Amino acid sequence: MSNTVSQIKFGTDGWRAIIADTYTLENVRVLAQAVADYLGSGKKVAVGYDTRFMSAKFAEASAIVLKNNGIEVVLSDRPTPTPALSFVVKSRKLDLGIMITASHNPAEYNGFKIKNAAGGGASQEITREVEGLLGRSPVKDAALSEPIKTVDIIKDYIKFIRNYIDLKKIKNKKFKVLVDSMYGSGDSFIAQVLKGTSIKLEFMRNTINPSFGGGRPEPVEENLEELKARVKKEKFDLGIALDGDADRIAAVAPGGVFIHPQKILGLLALHLNQDRHWSGGLVKTICGTTMMDNIAKFLGIKLYETPVGFKYISNLMETEDIVAGGEEAGGMGVKGYIPERDGTMAGLLLIEMMVYRNKNMLKILDEAEKAFGKYYYVRQDLHLAKRVEPKKENLPSELLGRKVVEVKDYDGIKLICEDESWLMFRGSGTEPIMRTYAEAKSLTQAKKLLALGKEIILKDGV
């Protein structure tokens, strides 16, 4: 049991591990028991799962442990997007949610996410308390006298989004949209939301394939070449890509132009503020684009900046008036919904934005970049022999001949230059990986900054 305890460690968003290595039925049951001990009997929990290998079995094993601890369980009857699980927790006033998913990780991984009663990501305080309870009690995993009844949790999720999206305005528009589900649990639920409208929807990779076609279900540009090619060749007005559990998004504009999630957040803020006339601040993480600063200033709204991890954005959405919040990896949350990211909702709002403005996504993107700046954002993960943390005193005062005017170090280290370009270092909490980020007003400069970052990390003594 002590070995099991040491194998389970929550990261930025849940516990993730390799299936049949440390991600085993035994370990999942131990973790479910710790959650049960944290909650106590008489509470209510929803359990969902994605399309990964054995996800349904891991979800059922968790549900049995919870049930044996006197906890009422709402178990999904099919693979479901993480946001749908979050929504059912909030809408049914449950105490917690458990989602079996490794999100965008490769197929050999699975994971265990915890959602709080509001549907947001569990805070560090909650996950630490759960970790502290690992192995404290014997696992109550005895077979139940009858199976746990499964529930359709998608139905209410779809109904809510159909009321949230302006279907009346969308109804007769004939924009052409291609959705890449990346073999994840996002499936083709967007079609259910848009049922009865004239939007011409097509889908790709929307079947269940636990190997994800040999790739990883992460909506980054290098994984979306087919989506880009089809949007260009078949003249779609918008391409949407969802990650493995459909809580993240990337997009493609006409001509096969990749729209980085950083820019999607800006577009959502502009749409909700200018088209829907909604109030509220804007949230980005420390590695978010400078474009957000310019948009917030133009709209006259407050800009919040958080550490990396959507749970920090979730916390703000629960306590402050936030119109939109997002992270560099593609998680977007919006006002009047769950305090959590939802790739399907973000994609639908992009369609709605095209309808309101009667323009395809490329024209909308071009206008936004002319108004708020065209920034090039790049990232590289450096796999190191051992964990390395750069020391502030060893970092340069200039980057590519441009003076460093500000240093932020509350989550990693970010060096900001006088021309708005920046370079950032942030080590992984669980692996010897140094993530380097850079942004500049030209792609060449951004890539040079990234190369410089690699030199700094690999240099002796840093």
ChimeraX attribute file (.defattr): number of C-alpha atoms within 10 A of each C-alpha:
attribute: neighborCount
match mode: 1-to-1
recipient: residues
	/A:1	13
	/A:2	9
	/A:3	10
	/A:4	17
	/A:5	17
	/A:6	10
	/A:7	15
	/A:8	20
	/A:9	14
	/A:10	20
	/A:11	15
	/A:12	15
	/A:13	20
	/A:14	23
	/A:15	22
	/A:16	22
	/A:17	19
	/A:18	16
	/A:19	17
	/A:20	11
	/A:21	10
	/A:22	18
	/A:23	22
	/A:24	16
	/A:25	17
	/A:26	16
	/A:27	20
	/A:28	23
	/A:29	23
	/A:30	27
	/A:31	25
	/A:32	27
	/A:33	28
	/A:34	25
	/A:35	24
	/A:36	26
	/A:37	18
	/A:38	17
	/A:39	18
	/A:40	14
	/A:41	15
	/A:42	11
	/A:43	16
	/A:44	22
	/A:45	26
	/A:46	24
	/A:47	31
	/A:48	30
	/A:49	32
	/A:50	30
	/A:51	27
	/A:52	29
	/A:53	16
	/A:54	16
	/A:55	21
	/A:56	21
	/A:57	13
	/A:58	25
	/A:59	25
	/A:60	22
	/A:61	19
	/A:62	28
	/A:63	26
	/A:64	22
	/A:65	26
	/A:66	30
	/A:67	22
	/A:68	18
	/A:69	21
	/A:70	14
	/A:71	19
	/A:72	19
	/A:73	22
	/A:74	24
	/A:75	24
	/A:76	23
	/A:77	16
	/A:78	17
	/A:79	22
	/A:80	27
	/A:81	31
	/A:82	31
	/A:83	28
	/A:84	25
	/A:85	26
	/A:86	32
	/A:87	26
	/A:88	26
	/A:89	28
	/A:90	22
	/A:91	15
	/A:92	13
	/A:93	14
	/A:94	21
	/A:95	19
	/A:96	25
	/A:97	29
	/A:98	26
	/A:99	29
	/A:100	32
	/A:101	30
	/A:102	27
	/A:103	31
	/A:104	22
	/A:105	19
	/A:106	19
	/A:107	23
	/A:108	17
	/A:109	20
	/A:110	28
	/A:111	25
	/A:112	25
	/A:113	24
	/A:114	24
	/A:115	29
	/A:116	19
	/A:117	22
	/A:118	24
	/A:119	29
	/A:120	28
	/A:121	28
	/A:122	23
	/A:123	17
	/A:124	16
	/A:125	9
	/A:126	16
	/A:127	22
	/A:128	13
	/A:129	14
	/A:130	20
	/A:131	19
	/A:132	13
	/A:133	19
	/A:134	25
	/A:135	18
	/A:136	14
	/A:137	12
	/A:138	11
	/A:139	20
	/A:140	17
	/A:141	20
	/A:142	10
	/A:143	11
	/A:144	11
	/A:145	6
	/A:146	6
	/A:147	9
	/A:148	15
	/A:149	10
	/A:150	14
	/A:151	15
	/A:152	13
	/A:153	22
	/A:154	20
	/A:155	12
	/A:156	14
	/A:157	20
	/A:158	18
	/A:159	12
	/A:160	14
	/A:161	19
	/A:162	17
	/A:163	10
	/A:164	14
	/A:165	17
	/A:166	16
	/A:167	17
	/A:168	9
	/A:169	12
	/A:170	21
	/A:171	15
	/A:172	13
	/A:173	17
	/A:174	14
	/A:175	19
	/A:176	19
	/A:177	21
	/A:178	24
	/A:179	27
	/A:180	26
	/A:181	28
	/A:182	31
	/A:183	26
	/A:184	30
	/A:185	28
	/A:186	32
	/A:187	26
	/A:188	20
	/A:189	18
	/A:190	19
	/A:191	17
	/A:192	13
	/A:193	21
	/A:194	20
	/A:195	13
	/A:196	12
	/A:197	16
	/A:198	14
	/A:199	18
	/A:200	15
	/A:201	17
	/A:202	14
	/A:203	20
	/A:204	16
	/A:205	18
	/A:206	17
	/A:207	17
	/A:208	18
	/A:209	16
	/A:210	18
	/A:211	16
	/A:212	19
	/A:213	13
	/A:214	10
	/A:215	12
	/A:216	20
	/A:217	27
	/A:218	26
	/A:219	26
	/A:220	22
	/A:221	17
	/A:222	9
	/A:223	15
	/A:224	22
	/A:225	13
	/A:226	13
	/A:227	24
	/A:228	24
	/A:229	16
	/A:230	17
	/A:231	25
	/A:232	19
	/A:233	12
	/A:234	13
	/A:235	16
	/A:236	24
	/A:237	25
	/A:238	27
	/A:239	31
	/A:240	28
	/A:241	31
	/A:242	32
	/A:243	28
	/A:244	31
	/A:245	33
	/A:246	31
	/A:247	26
	/A:248	31
	/A:249	29
	/A:250	28
	/A:251	31
	/A:252	29
	/A:253	24
	/A:254	22
	/A:255	18
	/A:256	25
	/A:257	19
	/A:258	20
	/A:259	20
	/A:260	21
	/A:261	24
	/A:262	25
	/A:263	24
	/A:264	23
	/A:265	29
	/A:266	26
	/A:267	23
	/A:268	23
	/A:269	27
	/A:270	22
	/A:271	20
	/A:272	19
	/A:273	18
	/A:274	12
	/A:275	13
	/A:276	12
	/A:277	10
	/A:278	15
	/A:279	17
	/A:280	19
	/A:281	23
	/A:282	26
	/A:283	30
	/A:284	28
	/A:285	20
	/A:286	22
	/A:287	28
	/A:288	24
	/A:289	26
	/A:290	20
	/A:291	20
	/A:292	23
	/A:293	20
	/A:294	16
	/A:295	21
	/A:296	20
	/A:297	13
	/A:298	12
	/A:299	14
	/A:300	11
	/A:301	17
	/A:302	14
	/A:303	18
	/A:304	18
	/A:305	16
	/A:306	19
	/A:307	17
	/A:308	20
	/A:309	19
	/A:310	27
	/A:311	22
	/A:312	20
	/A:313	31
	/A:314	25
	/A:315	17
	/A:316	18
	/A:317	26
	/A:318	15
	/A:319	9
	/A:320	10
	/A:321	15
	/A:322	27
	/A:323	22
	/A:324	28
	/A:325	30
	/A:326	28
	/A:327	26
	/A:328	23
	/A:329	19
	/A:330	27
	/A:331	26
	/A:332	31
	/A:333	30
	/A:334	24
	/A:335	18
	/A:336	12
	/A:337	17
	/A:338	23
	/A:339	30
	/A:340	29
	/A:341	31
	/A:342	27
	/A:343	26
	/A:344	27
	/A:345	24
	/A:346	27
	/A:347	26
	/A:348	20
	/A:349	20
	/A:350	22
	/A:351	24
	/A:352	20
	/A:353	23
	/A:354	22
	/A:355	19
	/A:356	15
	/A:357	13
	/A:358	13
	/A:359	14
	/A:360	20
	/A:361	25
	/A:362	20
	/A:363	15
	/A:364	17
	/A:365	20
	/A:366	12
	/A:367	12
	/A:368	18
	/A:369	14
	/A:370	9
	/A:371	13
	/A:372	18
	/A:373	16
	/A:374	17
	/A:375	20
	/A:376	18
	/A:377	25
	/A:378	17
	/A:379	18
	/A:380	17
	/A:381	15
	/A:382	16
	/A:383	12
	/A:384	13
	/A:385	8
	/A:386	10
	/A:387	14
	/A:388	16
	/A:389	14
	/A:390	19
	/A:391	11
	/A:392	13
	/A:393	8
	/A:394	10
	/A:395	15
	/A:396	12
	/A:397	16
	/A:398	14
	/A:399	20
	/A:400	11
	/A:401	8
	/A:402	15
	/A:403	15
	/A:404	20
	/A:405	13
	/A:406	12
	/A:407	16
	/A:408	12
	/A:409	14
	/A:410	10
	/A:411	16
	/A:412	20
	/A:413	22
	/A:414	23
	/A:415	23
	/A:416	23
	/A:417	21
	/A:418	13
	/A:419	12
	/A:420	15
	/A:421	24
	/A:422	26
	/A:423	25
	/A:424	24
	/A:425	27
	/A:426	20
	/A:427	20
	/A:428	16
	/A:429	12
	/A:430	11
	/A:431	11
	/A:432	15
	/A:433	19
	/A:434	24
	/A:435	18
	/A:436	26
	/A:437	23
	/A:438	29
	/A:439	26
	/A:440	24
	/A:441	15
	/A:442	13
	/A:443	15
	/A:444	11
	/A:445	16
	/A:446	23
	/A:447	20
	/A:448	15
	/A:449	24
	/A:450	24
	/A:451	14
	/A:452	16
	/A:453	23
	/A:454	18
	/A:455	11
	/A:456	17
	/A:457	20
	/A:458	13
	/A:459	10
	/A:460	7
	/A:461	10
	/A:462	14
